[in-house]
Amino acid sequence: MEALRAEALQAKRDLEDQHHRHRQELQLLQEESLKVFQAFHQVSEEQKRTMKDRYQSLLLEAVQDAVYLSAQNQQLQVENKMHRVGKL
């Protein structure tokens, strides 16, 4: 009987040790997953900022082009009027 009790006690200790190791491993995996998620989030935010900056740059270029083309168009209209007046 004593041998059975000792064996049961050892089995209980082994299970507790295994449970403790599994909990530690789970905690490490959770921490690692959190680190991976944080890194992914940081890269995602950096990409978002880069895309926003690029979009703003393209928008500014488009506005500048529109202003330039509008000024060119006005100049050409003035020149066309002058040519028409000169031909009359």
C-alpha positions as CSV (number, residue, x, y, z in Angstrom):
1,M,0.0,0.0,0.0
2,E,2.8,2.3,0.9
3,A,4.4,1.8,-2.5
4,L,1.0,2.7,-4.2
5,R,0.7,5.8,-2.1
6,A,4.3,6.8,-3.0
7,E,3.6,6.1,-6.7
8,A,0.3,8.1,-6.6
9,L,2.1,11.0,-4.9
10,Q,4.9,10.9,-7.5
11,A,2.3,10.8,-10.3
12,K,0.6,13.8,-8.8
13,R,3.9,15.7,-8.6
14,D,4.7,14.8,-12.1
15,L,1.3,16.1,-13.3
16,E,1.7,19.3,-11.3
17,D,5.2,19.8,-12.8
18,Q,3.9,19.1,-16.3
19,H,1.0,21.5,-15.7
20,H,3.4,24.2,-14.5
21,R,5.7,23.7,-17.6
22,H,2.7,23.9,-19.9
23,R,1.5,27.1,-18.3
24,Q,5.0,28.6,-18.7
25,E,5.1,27.6,-22.3
26,L,1.7,29.0,-22.9
27,Q,2.7,32.3,-21.3
28,L,5.8,32.4,-23.5
29,L,3.8,31.7,-26.6
30,Q,1.3,34.5,-25.6
31,E,4.1,37.0,-25.1
32,E,5.7,36.0,-28.4
33,S,2.4,36.4,-30.2
34,L,1.9,39.8,-28.6
35,K,5.4,40.9,-29.8
36,V,4.6,39.6,-33.3
37,F,1.3,41.5,-33.3
38,Q,3.0,44.7,-32.1
39,A,5.7,44.4,-34.8
40,F,3.0,43.8,-37.4
41,H,1.0,46.8,-36.1
42,Q,4.0,49.1,-36.2
43,V,4.8,48.1,-39.8
44,S,1.2,48.6,-40.7
45,E,1.2,52.1,-39.2
46,E,4.4,53.0,-41.0
47,Q,3.0,51.8,-44.3
48,K,-0.2,53.8,-43.6
49,R,1.9,57.0,-42.9
50,T,4.0,56.4,-46.0
51,M,0.9,55.9,-48.2
52,K,-0.7,59.1,-46.7
53,D,2.4,61.1,-47.3
54,R,2.6,59.8,-50.9
55,Y,-1.1,60.5,-51.5
56,Q,-0.7,64.1,-50.1
57,S,2.3,64.6,-52.4
58,L,0.4,63.3,-55.4
59,L,-2.5,65.5,-54.5
60,L,-0.3,68.6,-54.2
61,E,1.3,67.8,-57.6
62,A,-2.1,67.5,-59.2
63,V,-3.2,70.8,-57.8
64,Q,0.0,72.5,-58.9
65,D,-0.5,71.0,-62.4
66,A,-4.1,72.2,-62.5
67,V,-3.1,75.7,-61.5
68,Y,-0.3,75.7,-64.1
69,L,-2.6,74.4,-66.9
70,S,-5.3,76.9,-65.9
71,A,-2.8,79.8,-66.2
72,Q,-1.5,78.4,-69.6
73,N,-5.1,78.1,-70.8
74,Q,-5.9,81.7,-69.8
75,Q,-2.7,82.9,-71.6
76,L,-3.7,81.0,-74.7
77,Q,-7.2,82.4,-74.6
78,V,-5.7,85.9,-74.4
79,E,-3.4,85.2,-77.4
80,N,-6.3,83.8,-79.4
81,K,-8.3,86.9,-78.8
82,M,-5.4,89.1,-79.8
83,H,-5.0,87.1,-83.1
84,R,-8.7,87.4,-83.8
85,V,-8.7,91.1,-83.2
86,G,-5.6,91.4,-85.4
87,K,-7.3,89.6,-88.3
88,L,-10.4,91.8,-88.2
